[in-house]
């Protein structure tokens, strides 16, 4: 003690404990992944490195994911500790535990802080020694999509599974486009006779990109069989498939317009596709024929015919919209509304109301009314006054009212005298209350 501290009876204070020392003390008492993971993610690089080294010292395989999380750390010393830690823990881990960190390891291929290629090769060599084909197959079948993809790439680069077996495994994972594209890449490496077998299998794949690749590969030669396949593909539900088929037939000097016009006399599904295809060819001479199919018995054919007619003769969009609005099918009436809202067709609202109100087609009526805020509100009031609304219509009205209220403060126009008087009627007031619309909009 100094003279002054003796004089006044004061003792020296011990230096404060640093944050790092406190964290180290907590870390030393930690044993499980949830306890150690926050230290491994700390902003202090020394603490992250200490957390990795603590995992290795404990020697618990369950801590392997914590160590793997620092493989691409922004501090070189932490990265080195993580790499060394994984190689130390790996002999104690099961194949499943090692496969679980494979996605983190393979992500290093995209890292730019340093070149991990040599270490990844070392890890994968160790992993391959511990794995059997069944382990890899189980990982590819895993519901964890990231693990499934990493296991597929490992099997592909290390040739752990026969090529065609690996293609089959990838195609079995029907929900993963990455594996499906990997399978396609493997198919292109096969001998030509085997390739055709797999291209035929891809024709039923759920992914359009693979179906397109399959069709292009099978249409590679100008043979009668290829032309027959292209004619069949002309009626696929996917427009890209139809385009590939049409391109092949056009190259083979086939009269596509004549083919489609003849097929309009076939059953409804074929007629619908033919209408859509004629729309793409846009020949004005086809208008009269396409117009006839707006009166077909199948709603899907009528809808396709109206869409084709609009594309071939856009100058008649007003007439097309009115005719489509009078259709009995809701999908065709919705096309009429889209023609007004998106294509700029003119449809007097009074006429639309007269057509749609008897059909109780409130959805399309509200969509047409929306272009004018007060007309929209009047239509909502008219619909809300009906006491026999179903749950779907009630919810639709609620959403419309909420949308109207959101735009009300920015509105500069005022309702006409007729509408203002209408909104003051007792029935209208009750309808507005039902819609949750207050009277603030009346204030100038």
C-alpha positions as CSV (number, residue, x, y, z in Angstrom):
1,X,0.0,0.0,0.0
2,X,1.1,3.6,-0.5
3,X,1.5,6.2,2.2
4,X,-1.8,7.8,1.3
5,X,-3.8,4.6,1.3
6,X,-2.3,3.9,4.8
7,X,-3.2,7.3,5.9
8,X,-6.9,7.2,4.7
9,X,-7.4,3.4,5.2
10,X,-8.1,2.6,1.6
11,X,-7.1,-0.6,-0.2
12,X,-6.1,-1.0,-3.9
13,X,-8.9,-2.3,-6.1
14,X,-8.3,-5.5,-8.1
15,X,-8.4,-5.0,-11.9
16,X,-11.8,-5.6,-13.5
17,X,-12.5,-9.0,-15.0
18,X,-12.6,-8.6,-18.8
19,X,-15.5,-9.8,-21.0
20,X,-13.3,-12.4,-22.6
21,X,-12.3,-13.9,-19.2
22,X,-15.9,-14.1,-18.1
23,X,-16.9,-15.7,-21.4
24,X,-14.1,-18.2,-21.1
25,X,-15.2,-19.1,-17.6
26,X,-18.8,-19.8,-18.9
27,X,-17.4,-21.7,-21.9
28,X,-15.3,-23.9,-19.7
29,X,-18.4,-25.0,-17.9
30,X,-20.4,-25.6,-21.1
31,X,-20.8,-29.2,-22.4
32,X,-23.6,-29.3,-25.0
33,X,-24.1,-27.8,-28.5
34,X,-26.8,-25.2,-27.4
35,X,-24.5,-24.0,-24.7
36,X,-21.4,-23.7,-26.8
37,X,-22.9,-22.5,-30.1
38,X,-23.4,-18.8,-28.9
39,X,-19.7,-18.6,-28.1
40,X,-18.8,-20.1,-31.5
41,X,-20.9,-17.3,-33.1
42,X,-19.5,-14.4,-30.9
43,X,-18.1,-11.3,-32.5
44,X,-14.8,-11.9,-30.7
45,X,-12.5,-14.1,-32.8
46,X,-10.5,-15.3,-29.8
47,X,-13.7,-16.5,-28.2
48,X,-14.8,-18.2,-31.4
49,X,-11.5,-20.0,-31.6
50,X,-11.7,-21.0,-28.0
51,X,-15.2,-22.4,-28.5
52,X,-13.9,-24.6,-31.4
53,X,-10.9,-25.8,-29.4
54,X,-13.2,-26.5,-26.4
55,X,-15.4,-28.7,-28.6
56,X,-12.4,-30.7,-29.8
57,X,-11.1,-31.1,-26.2
58,X,-14.5,-32.5,-25.1
59,X,-14.3,-35.0,-28.0
60,X,-18.1,-35.3,-28.3
61,X,-19.2,-36.1,-31.9
62,X,-22.5,-34.2,-31.2
63,X,-20.4,-31.0,-31.2
64,X,-19.2,-31.6,-34.8
65,X,-21.8,-29.2,-36.3
66,X,-20.6,-26.4,-34.0
67,X,-17.1,-26.8,-35.3
68,X,-18.2,-27.1,-38.9
69,X,-20.1,-23.7,-38.5
70,X,-16.7,-22.0,-38.3
71,X,-15.1,-23.5,-41.4
72,X,-15.6,-20.3,-43.4
73,X,-15.0,-17.9,-40.5
74,X,-13.6,-14.5,-41.5
75,X,-10.5,-15.0,-39.3
76,X,-7.9,-17.4,-40.6
77,X,-6.9,-18.8,-37.2
78,X,-10.5,-19.8,-36.5
79,X,-10.8,-21.4,-39.9
80,X,-7.7,-23.4,-39.3
81,X,-8.9,-24.5,-35.8
82,X,-12.2,-25.6,-37.3
83,X,-10.5,-27.7,-40.1
84,X,-8.1,-29.3,-37.6
85,X,-10.9,-29.9,-35.2
86,X,-13.0,-31.7,-37.7
87,X,-10.2,-34.0,-38.7
88,X,-9.5,-34.7,-35.0
89,X,-13.2,-35.5,-34.2
90,X,-13.9,-37.4,-37.5
91,X,-12.5,-40.8,-36.4
92,X,-14.9,-40.8,-33.4
93,X,-18.0,-39.9,-35.5
94,X,-20.5,-42.3,-37.2
95,X,-21.0,-42.1,-41.0
96,X,-24.4,-40.3,-40.5
97,X,-22.7,-37.7,-38.3
98,X,-20.0,-37.0,-40.9
99,X,-22.6,-36.8,-43.7
100,X,-24.6,-34.3,-41.7
101,X,-21.7,-31.7,-42.0
102,X,-21.1,-32.5,-45.7
103,X,-23.3,-29.6,-46.9
104,X,-21.2,-27.2,-44.8
105,X,-18.0,-28.7,-46.2
106,X,-19.1,-28.5,-49.8
107,X,-20.3,-24.9,-49.4
108,X,-16.6,-24.1,-49.0
109,X,-16.2,-24.7,-52.8
110,X,-18.0,-21.3,-53.2
111,X,-15.9,-19.6,-50.5
112,X,-13.5,-16.9,-51.6
113,X,-11.6,-16.1,-48.4
114,X,-9.1,-18.9,-49.1
115,X,-8.8,-22.0,-51.3
116,X,-10.3,-24.9,-49.4
117,X,-9.9,-27.4,-52.3
118,X,-7.1,-29.5,-50.8
119,X,-8.7,-29.7,-47.4
120,X,-12.1,-30.6,-48.9
121,X,-10.4,-33.4,-50.9
122,X,-8.8,-34.6,-47.7
123,X,-12.1,-34.6,-45.8
124,X,-14.0,-36.4,-48.6
125,X,-11.2,-39.0,-48.8
126,X,-11.6,-39.7,-45.1
127,X,-15.4,-39.7,-45.5
128,X,-15.4,-42.2,-48.4
129,X,-13.3,-44.6,-46.3
130,X,-16.0,-44.6,-43.7
131,X,-19.0,-44.9,-46.0
132,X,-20.7,-47.7,-47.8
133,X,-23.1,-47.3,-50.8
134,X,-26.2,-47.7,-48.5
135,X,-25.1,-44.7,-46.4
136,X,-24.9,-42.5,-49.4
137,X,-28.2,-43.7,-50.8
138,X,-29.9,-43.0,-47.5
139,X,-28.5,-39.5,-47.5
140,X,-29.7,-38.9,-51.1
141,X,-33.2,-40.1,-49.9
142,X,-33.0,-37.7,-46.9
143,X,-35.9,-35.2,-46.5
144,X,-33.2,-32.6,-45.9
145,X,-32.8,-31.3,-49.4
146,X,-29.4,-29.7,-48.8
147,X,-28.0,-33.0,-47.5
148,X,-29.6,-34.9,-50.3
149,X,-27.9,-32.6,-52.9
150,X,-24.5,-32.8,-51.2
151,X,-24.6,-36.6,-51.0
152,X,-25.5,-36.8,-54.7
153,X,-22.6,-34.6,-55.6
154,X,-20.2,-36.6,-53.5
155,X,-21.5,-39.9,-55.1
156,X,-21.1,-38.3,-58.5
157,X,-17.6,-36.9,-58.1
158,X,-16.2,-39.9,-56.1
159,X,-18.1,-42.5,-58.3
160,X,-19.5,-44.2,-55.2
161,X,-22.6,-45.5,-57.0
162,X,-23.0,-46.8,-60.6
163,X,-23.9,-44.0,-63.0
164,X,-27.4,-45.3,-64.0
165,X,-28.2,-46.2,-60.4
166,X,-27.4,-42.7,-59.4
167,X,-29.6,-41.3,-62.2
168,X,-32.4,-43.4,-60.9
169,X,-31.9,-42.2,-57.3
170,X,-31.9,-38.6,-58.4
171,X,-35.1,-39.0,-60.4
172,X,-36.8,-40.7,-57.5
173,X,-36.5,-37.4,-55.6
174,X,-39.4,-35.8,-57.5
175,X,-39.5,-32.6,-55.7
176,X,-35.8,-31.5,-56.3
177,X,-35.0,-29.7,-59.5
178,X,-31.3,-29.6,-58.7
179,X,-31.0,-33.4,-58.5
180,X,-33.2,-33.8,-61.6
181,X,-30.8,-31.5,-63.5
182,X,-27.9,-33.5,-62.1
183,X,-29.5,-36.6,-63.5
184,X,-29.9,-35.0,-66.9
185,X,-26.2,-34.1,-66.9
186,X,-25.3,-37.8,-66.1
187,X,-27.6,-39.0,-68.9
188,X,-25.7,-36.9,-71.5
189,X,-22.5,-38.8,-70.5
190,X,-24.0,-42.2,-71.3
191,X,-23.6,-44.1,-74.6
192,X,-26.2,-43.1,-77.1
193,X,-28.4,-46.3,-77.0
194,X,-28.7,-46.0,-73.2
195,X,-29.4,-42.3,-73.4
196,X,-32.6,-42.8,-75.4
197,X,-33.9,-45.1,-72.6
198,X,-33.5,-42.4,-70.0
199,X,-34.8,-39.6,-72.3
200,X,-38.0,-41.6,-72.6
201,X,-38.2,-41.8,-68.9
202,X,-37.7,-38.1,-68.5
203,X,-40.8,-37.5,-70.7
204,X,-43.0,-38.2,-67.7
205,X,-40.9,-36.1,-65.3
206,X,-42.7,-33.4,-63.3
207,X,-40.1,-30.8,-64.2
208,X,-40.8,-29.0,-67.5
209,X,-37.1,-28.2,-68.2
210,X,-36.4,-32.0,-68.2
211,X,-39.4,-32.8,-70.4
212,X,-38.2,-30.1,-72.8
213,X,-34.7,-31.6,-72.8
214,X,-36.1,-35.0,-73.3
215,X,-38.2,-34.0,-76.3
216,X,-35.4,-32.0,-78.0
217,X,-33.1,-35.0,-77.7
218,X,-35.6,-37.4,-79.2
219,X,-36.4,-35.0,-82.0
220,X,-32.7,-34.7,-82.9
221,X,-33.1,-36.7,-86.1
222,X,-35.6,-36.0,-89.0
223,X,-37.2,-39.5,-89.0
224,X,-40.9,-40.5,-89.3
225,X,-40.8,-41.6,-85.6
226,X,-39.6,-38.2,-84.6
227,X,-42.2,-36.4,-86.7
228,X,-44.9,-38.6,-85.1
229,X,-43.6,-37.8,-81.6
230,X,-43.7,-34.1,-82.5
231,X,-47.3,-34.3,-83.7
232,X,-48.2,-35.9,-80.3
233,X,-46.3,-33.2,-78.4
234,X,-48.3,-30.5,-80.2
235,X,-51.1,-31.2,-77.8
236,X,-49.1,-31.1,-74.6
237,X,-50.5,-28.8,-71.8
238,X,-47.1,-26.9,-71.6
239,X,-46.6,-24.2,-74.2
240,X,-42.8,-24.8,-74.3
241,X,-43.3,-28.4,-75.3
242,X,-45.7,-27.4,-78.0
243,X,-43.2,-24.7,-79.2
244,X,-40.4,-27.3,-79.5
245,X,-42.7,-29.7,-81.4
246,X,-43.9,-26.9,-83.7
247,X,-40.4,-25.8,-84.4
248,X,-39.4,-29.4,-85.4
249,X,-42.5,-29.8,-87.7
250,X,-41.9,-26.4,-89.3
251,X,-38.3,-27.5,-90.0
252,X,-39.8,-30.6,-91.6
253,X,-42.0,-28.3,-93.9
254,X,-45.3,-29.4,-92.1
255,X,-48.2,-26.9,-92.6
256,X,-49.0,-26.1,-89.0
257,X,-51.9,-23.9,-89.7
258,X,-53.6,-26.5,-91.8
259,X,-52.9,-29.1,-89.1
260,X,-54.4,-27.0,-86.3
261,X,-57.4,-26.0,-88.4
262,X,-58.2,-29.6,-89.2
263,X,-57.8,-30.6,-85.5
264,X,-60.4,-28.0,-84.4
265,X,-63.0,-30.6,-85.4
266,X,-61.5,-33.1,-82.9
267,X,-62.7,-33.6,-79.2
268,X,-62.6,-30.7,-76.8
269,X,-59.1,-31.1,-75.4
270,X,-57.5,-31.2,-78.8
271,X,-59.7,-28.3,-80.0
272,X,-58.6,-26.2,-77.0
273,X,-54.9,-26.7,-77.7
274,X,-55.5,-26.0,-81.4
275,X,-57.2,-22.7,-80.5
276,X,-54.2,-21.8,-78.3
277,X,-51.8,-22.7,-81.1
278,X,-53.6,-20.7,-83.7
279,X,-53.4,-17.8,-81.4
280,X,-49.6,-18.0,-81.5
281,X,-49.6,-18.1,-85.3
282,X,-51.8,-14.9,-85.5
283,X,-53.3,-15.3,-88.9
284,X,-56.3,-13.0,-89.5
285,X,-57.8,-15.5,-91.8
286,X,-58.4,-17.8,-88.8
287,X,-60.7,-15.3,-87.0
288,X,-64.0,-16.7,-88.4
289,X,-63.0,-20.3,-87.5
290,X,-61.8,-19.4,-84.0
291,X,-65.0,-17.3,-83.4
292,X,-67.1,-20.4,-84.0
293,X,-65.6,-22.1,-81.0
294,X,-66.6,-19.4,-78.6
295,X,-70.0,-21.3,-78.7
296,X,-68.5,-24.7,-78.1
297,X,-70.0,-26.9,-75.4
298,X,-66.8,-27.2,-73.3
299,X,-66.0,-24.0,-71.2
300,X,-62.2,-24.6,-71.6
301,X,-62.6,-24.6,-75.4
302,X,-64.7,-21.4,-75.3
303,X,-62.0,-19.7,-73.1
304,X,-59.2,-20.8,-75.4
305,X,-61.2,-19.5,-78.4
306,X,-61.9,-16.1,-76.8
307,X,-58.2,-15.8,-75.9
308,X,-57.1,-16.7,-79.4
309,X,-59.6,-14.3,-81.0
310,X,-58.3,-11.5,-78.8
311,X,-54.7,-12.2,-79.8
312,X,-55.5,-12.5,-83.5
313,X,-57.8,-9.5,-83.6
314,X,-57.0,-7.1,-80.7
315,X,-58.9,-4.3,-82.4
316,X,-62.2,-6.1,-81.5
317,X,-61.5,-6.3,-77.8
318,X,-64.6,-4.4,-76.8
319,X,-66.9,-6.8,-78.6
320,X,-64.9,-9.8,-77.4
321,X,-65.2,-8.6,-73.8
322,X,-69.0,-8.2,-74.0
323,X,-69.5,-11.6,-75.6
324,X,-67.3,-13.3,-73.0
325,X,-69.1,-11.5,-70.1
326,X,-72.4,-13.1,-71.3
327,X,-70.9,-16.6,-71.1
328,X,-72.3,-19.1,-68.6
329,X,-68.9,-20.2,-67.3
330,X,-67.3,-18.1,-64.5
331,X,-63.8,-18.6,-66.0
332,X,-64.9,-17.1,-69.3
333,X,-66.5,-14.2,-67.6
334,X,-63.3,-13.7,-65.6
335,X,-61.5,-13.5,-69.0
336,X,-63.8,-10.7,-70.0
337,X,-63.0,-8.8,-66.8
338,X,-59.2,-9.2,-67.4
339,X,-59.7,-7.9,-70.9
340,X,-61.2,-4.7,-69.5
341,X,-58.8,-4.3,-66.6
342,X,-55.6,-5.4,-68.3
343,X,-56.1,-4.9,-72.0
344,X,-58.1,-1.7,-71.9
345,X,-61.4,-2.9,-73.4
346,X,-64.4,-0.7,-72.8
347,X,-67.4,-2.2,-71.2
348,X,-70.2,0.1,-69.9
349,X,-70.6,-0.7,-66.2
350,X,-74.4,-0.5,-66.4
351,X,-74.5,-3.2,-69.0
352,X,-72.0,-5.3,-67.0
353,X,-74.2,-4.9,-63.9
354,X,-77.2,-6.0,-65.8
355,X,-75.4,-9.1,-67.0
356,X,-73.7,-10.1,-63.8
357,X,-76.2,-9.2,-61.1
358,X,-78.8,-12.0,-62.1
359,X,-75.9,-14.5,-62.0
360,X,-74.8,-13.4,-58.5
361,X,-71.3,-13.0,-59.9
362,X,-70.2,-10.5,-57.3
363,X,-66.5,-11.2,-57.7
364,X,-66.4,-10.1,-61.3
365,X,-68.8,-7.2,-60.7
366,X,-66.6,-5.8,-57.9
367,X,-63.5,-6.2,-60.1
368,X,-65.2,-4.1,-62.9
369,X,-66.4,-1.5,-60.4
370,X,-63.0,-0.9,-58.9
371,X,-61.9,1.5,-61.5
372,X,-64.1,4.2,-60.0
373,X,-63.9,4.5,-56.2
374,X,-67.6,5.7,-55.7
375,X,-68.9,3.2,-58.2
376,X,-66.9,0.6,-56.3
377,X,-68.4,1.7,-53.0
378,X,-71.9,1.8,-54.4
379,X,-71.5,-1.8,-55.7
380,X,-70.2,-3.0,-52.3
381,X,-73.2,-1.4,-50.6
382,X,-75.5,-3.1,-53.1
383,X,-74.0,-6.5,-52.5
384,X,-73.8,-6.0,-48.7
385,X,-77.6,-5.2,-48.7
386,X,-78.2,-8.8,-49.7
387,X,-78.9,-10.9,-46.5
388,X,-78.2,-14.3,-48.1
389,X,-74.5,-13.9,-48.8
390,X,-72.4,-17.1,-48.4
391,X,-69.1,-17.1,-46.3
392,X,-66.9,-16.7,-49.4
393,X,-68.7,-13.6,-50.7
394,X,-68.8,-12.1,-47.2
395,X,-65.0,-12.5,-46.9
396,X,-64.5,-11.1,-50.4
397,X,-66.6,-8.0,-49.4
398,X,-64.6,-7.5,-46.2
399,X,-61.3,-7.6,-48.2
400,X,-62.8,-5.1,-50.8
401,X,-63.9,-2.8,-48.0
402,X,-60.5,-2.9,-46.4
403,X,-58.9,-2.1,-49.7
404,X,-61.3,0.8,-50.3
405,X,-60.6,2.3,-46.8
406,X,-56.8,2.1,-47.4
407,X,-57.2,4.4,-50.5
408,X,-59.9,6.7,-49.1
409,X,-57.5,9.3,-47.5
410,X,-55.8,9.9,-50.9
411,X,-59.0,10.4,-52.8
412,X,-59.6,13.8,-54.4
413,X,-62.9,13.2,-56.1
414,X,-66.3,13.4,-54.3
415,X,-69.4,11.3,-54.8
416,X,-72.1,12.7,-57.1
417,X,-75.2,14.2,-55.5
418,X,-77.1,11.0,-56.4
419,X,-74.6,8.7,-54.7
420,X,-74.3,11.0,-51.6
421,X,-78.1,10.8,-51.2
422,X,-77.9,7.0,-51.8
423,X,-75.3,6.5,-49.1
424,X,-77.5,8.5,-46.6
425,X,-80.4,6.0,-46.9
426,X,-81.0,3.8,-43.9
427,X,-80.3,0.6,-45.8
428,X,-77.1,2.0,-47.2
429,X,-76.0,3.2,-43.7
430,X,-76.6,-0.3,-42.3
431,X,-74.6,-1.8,-45.3
432,X,-71.7,0.6,-44.7
433,X,-71.7,-0.4,-41.0
434,X,-71.6,-4.1,-42.0
435,X,-68.6,-3.3,-44.2
436,X,-66.9,-1.4,-41.4
437,X,-66.7,1.8,-43.4
438,X,-67.3,4.9,-41.3
439,X,-68.4,8.3,-42.4
440,X,-65.1,10.1,-42.4
441,X,-65.1,10.1,-46.2
442,X,-68.0,12.5,-46.1
443,X,-66.0,15.3,-44.6
444,X,-64.6,17.7,-47.1
